[in-house]
């Protein structure tokens, strides 16, 4: 019989990993879109988006847990849809994950350089130096070399610190709340609400997804508890998904509310036009007082913690995907080295990733979270027991979300 303490530890570690993956850079940009609608509309959009994300993530958990010796989500796709379709989708999936890693890597070097320059620790233009980029990436890669168990424990502690800082940041914003902002964002009219929800949904879906981390959890459970049935593994995976979703809903609501009440619509519009996060607007607007200074520091800190935890959560899925595609012909350490080299040159060459975010990442998230698992369940005979209303609902959600990216 398993040790109850060990089971609880596993649940907590993977819940933190999922939450760490979701509470990344996406959440820092959410107030920019939320600032265009009322707070009540934002609340409704959060509920809708999280319910949609849960449907897709639950199906992914079903597929990965039902796949024997599952090595990753793309391996489960290949087992369900056949080799040709699996290879094509898995290669696209790997490229998709790598694109996200590039965004996180670029954000890490840029945000750290911005913080060091703001506090006059380093000269302006630090991010343009090759040695600085290389040093940042080396420091980011080192924890990966110590193994998955070490990384899980590290992420748990960092996510706990990140959530603590985020709570403190929410509190720090309270003295900065302005009555005119509160009145503005509490105004609600059903007229145009559907359009406003459509405006928010793609951004919320992007910020709430952590599906690349589900495959690694399924693999971890199968390797550590090989005698357990697939249903037992799924129960654990689904439990971590639900707990993460609940925490994420609370965090999103409190964070967005506090930021909107503190910052004017004009300041949020300025941030959106200049590719800044909502937190960066505090320092750019030259605030005064201890609360503003503390919020500025906490803003830089939470930005770094959010990016790093999301980076590690996603890169686990990327490493699993690369190893699976290469049939484990190279070691995990060499895979990490290759990822580091490609990532380094991509950042140094300053290849524009904004186009990837707008035109690649959102559609691919919809494809892999809603369409692929639903189709796999109806194509694969092994997944026949899981056919029912949920995959159909997932397909409908996918079609609606595709429409929101086009409107």
N, C-alpha and C positions, 0 to 999 in steps of 0.2 A: 504493500500500500504506500502511495506517494506521501511524502512529508507535506503536511498542510502548509507549513511555513514556506517551503520551496515553491509550491503551487501559487501561493499569493504573491511571492516575489516575481515569478514568471509573468503573472497577469499584470503586475504593476509596471514591470520593465517594458513590456510590449505596449501597454497602454500609453506610457510616456513616450515611447518611440513613435507611435502613431500620432500622438498629440504634437510631438516635436516636429514631425514632418508637416503637419497641417498649419501649425502656428509658425509660419516662415515669413518670407518677404511679402507674400500675398496679403496677409492681414494688415500690413503696414500701409498698403495702398487702398484698402477698402473704404476708409473714411472719405477719400477723394470722390468716389462714386456715390457713397451714401449722402454726401453733402449736397447732392443735386435733388434729393427727394426728402420726404418727411421721415421722422424717426419711426412712426407707426408703420409706414411702408417698408422701411428697412427691417423692422422686426418681423413682419410677415414674410419678407424675402428670405431672411435667415432661416426661418422655420421650413419654408418650401425647399430651399437649396439643400439643407441638411437631410431632409427626408429623401430627396432625390439621390444625394450622394450615398446615403445608407443603403438604398436599394441596390445600387451598382456595386458597392463594396461588399455587401452580403453575398451577392452572386459570385464575385471574384473569390471570396473565402470558400464558398461551396466548391468551386472548380479546383482550386489549388489543394484543398484538403482531400478531395476525391481522387486526385491524380496520384498514383502510387510513385513513391520516390521522387516527389515533386522537387525540382531544383530551383524553379523560379516561376513567375506568372507566365512568361513566354513559353516555358517548357510545357506548362499545363495547356496553353493554347494549341501548341503543336500536337499534343496527345489527343486533344478534342477535335480539332479541325483538319488534321492530316498534315503530312510533312511539308508539302509545297506551301499551303496557306500558312502553316505554322512558321516556316522559315521567313516568308515575306513579312508577316506581322511581327515576328520577334525581332527582325533586323530593324524595322521601323520603330518598334518599341525601344530598342537599345539606343537608336539615334535620338528618340524623343527624350529618354532619360538623360542622355549626355547633354542635350540642349539645356535641360533644367540645371544640370550640374554646372554648365558654363555660366548660366545666369547667376547662380549662387556664388561661383568662384569670382566672377566679375564684381558682384555686389560686395563681397567680402573685402576685396582689395580696395575698392572705391570708397566704401563706408569707413574702413579703418583709416585710410589716408585722409579723408575728410575730417574725421575726429581729431587726428594728430595735428592736422593743420589748424583746425579751429582753436585748439588749446595751445598752439604755438610750440608744439613738441617737435614738429618736422616742418621743413620749408614747403611752400606751395609747389604743386606739381610732382609730389612724391610718387603718385600712382603711375607716372610716365616712365619711371626708372625700371629697367628690366630686373635688376637685382632685387628690388623691393617685391615685385610680383613673384619671383622665384622663391624668395624667403617665405612669403605668406603661404604659398602653395605647399612648400615642404612642411611647414608647421601644421598645415591642415591635413596632410597625408599621413604624418607620423602615427596618430592614434589608430589608423586603419591597420598598421603593421602588427599591432598587438593582439589582433583577433577579434571575433564577433562578440564574445562574452565581455571582454574588456570594454568594447565600444558601447554595448548595451548599458553597462553600469555607468559609463561616462555620460552617455546621453541622458540617462535617468536623472543624474545629478545636475546636469546643465539645464535640462528642461525644468526641473524643480526651481533652479535659480532664475530661469527665464520667466516662469510664471509668477514667482515672487516679485521680481522687478516690474513685471507688467502690472501686477496689482498695485504696487507702490506708485507706478507711473499714473495709473488711473486716479489714485488718490491725489497725487501731485497736481493733476489737472484741475481738481475741484476749485482751488482758489483762483484759477484762471477763467472759470466759467463766467459768461456774460449773459445778463438778463435778456438782451436782445436776441442772442443766439438761441437761448432756451425757448423763447417765444416763437422764433422763426421755425425751428425744427419740430416743435410740437404741433404746429398748424397741420391739419390733415383734411384732405378733401378726396372723396372717392373718384372724382373726375381725373382721368389720366393715370389712375393707380396701376392699371395693368401695364401700361407703357413704362412706368417707373420700375415695376418689378422686372420687366424684361431687360431694362437697362442694368439692373443690379445682378441678375442671376448668373451671367457668364463669369463675372469677377468673383462672386461668392463661391461658385462651383470650383473655380481654379484655386481659391484660397482654402477650401475645405477638403480637398482631395489628398489622400495619403496612400492610394492603392499600390504604389511601387513597394511599400513596406509589408504588404499582406503576404506576398510570395515567400519572402525570407522567414516570416513567422511560421507559415505552414511547413516549410522545409525544416526549421528548427524543431518543431514539435514532432515531426516524423522521425527525425534523427535521434532525438532525446527520449522519445516515448514510442518506440516502434511497435510495441504490443497493443497500443491503444487503437480503437476503431476510428475511422475517418470522421464519424459523427462526434466523437469526443474531441478530436482536434478542432473541428468546425465550431463546436460549442465554445471552446476557449478563444478562438479567433474572433467569433462573432461577439463574445463578451467584451473583448478589448475594443472592438469597433464601436459598440454601443457606449461604453464608458468614455471613449475619446470624443464621440459626438456630443454627449451631454456636457462635458467640460468645455468643448469648443463652442457650443451654443452660448454658455454663460460668459465665456471670455469675449466672444464677438460682440455680444450685446453691451457689456460693460465698457469695453474699449471704445467702440464706435460712439456710444452715448457720451462718454467723457470727452473725447476728442472733439465731437461736433459742438458741444456746449462751450468748449474753450476757444475754438478757432472760428473765425468768421467765414462765410461762404467765399468772400473775395480771396482770403488767404489760402483756402483749399483749392480754389481755381488757379491761383498762382503756382501752387505745388504741382498740380496736374499738368500745367503748361510747361513747367521746367523739369519734369521727370523726377520730382522730389517726393519722398514719403511724407505723410502727414506730420510725423515727428520732426522732420528736418525743417519744417516751416517755422518752428519755434525759434531756432537759432537764426534763421534767415531774416526774421522779422524784428530782430534786435530787442528781445524782451528784457524786462527789468524785474528785480525782486528775487528773493531766495527760491520761491516756488518755481519761477520760470527757469532759473539757473539749474535747479535740481532736476526739473523736467527735461531740460536740454541734455544733461549728462545721462539721465536714465534713458532718454530717447536713443542716444548713440549706443548705449550698452545693450538695450533690448534689440536694437537692429542687428548688432553683431551676433548676439545669442540666437536670435530667430533664424538668421541666415545659416549659421553653423550647424544647428541641430537639424534643420531641414536638409542641409548638404549631406550630412552623415546618414540620415534616414533614407534619402534617395540613392546615394552612392552604393548602399548595400544591395539595392535592387539592380543597379547597373552592373556591379561586379558579378552578381549571380547570373545575370543575363549574358554577359560576355563569356563567362566560364561555360555556361550551358551551350551557347552557340558554337564555341570552339571545342566542345566535348571534353573539357578539362585537360586539353593537351598542353596548356601552360599553367603555371602555378598562380595562386591568388596574388602573391607579392609582385610577380611580373605583370599581372593584369593591372594592379594599382600603379605600377611604374609607367605603363603605357598610357593609362588614363591621365596621369600627371603630365606627361610630355605633351600630349595632344592639347590638354587643357591650358598648359603654359603658353604654347604658341598661339592658340585661339585668343587668349586675353591680351598677349603682347601685341598681336597684329590688330587688335581693337576691331574685330569683326562685329558688325552690328547685330545684336541679338533681339532688338526690339521687334523687328519684322517676324522673327521666329515666335515671339510671345503672342503677337496678334494673329498671325496667319497659320501657325503650326500647332502651338501648344494647346490652345483651347479646343480646336477641332479634334486633336488626337486624344485629349482627355475624354471627350464625349465618346469617341470611337472605342477606346479601351475600357471605359468604365461602364458604358451602357449597351453598346451594340455587340461587342465581341463576346462577353459572357452569356448574353441572351441567345445569340446565334449558336454558340458552342453547346449550350444545354439542349437545344433542339436538334442539333446535328449529330452529336455523339451519343451512341447507344448506352455508354457507361453512365451518362448523366441523365438518363431518362427519368429516374425517380424524382428529379428536381424540377421537372417540367410542371408548369401550372401558371397561375396568374402573375407571379412576380416577374419572370422574364419578359412577359408581354408588357407589363407596366414599365419595365426598364427600357424596352424598345420605344414605347410612346414618349417617355421622358427624353430619350435621346433625340427623337425627331423634333420635339418641342425646343430643346436646347440648341439644336442646329439652326432652327428658325430664328432664335434670339441672337445668334452670332451674325445672321444675315441682315436682320432688320436694322 
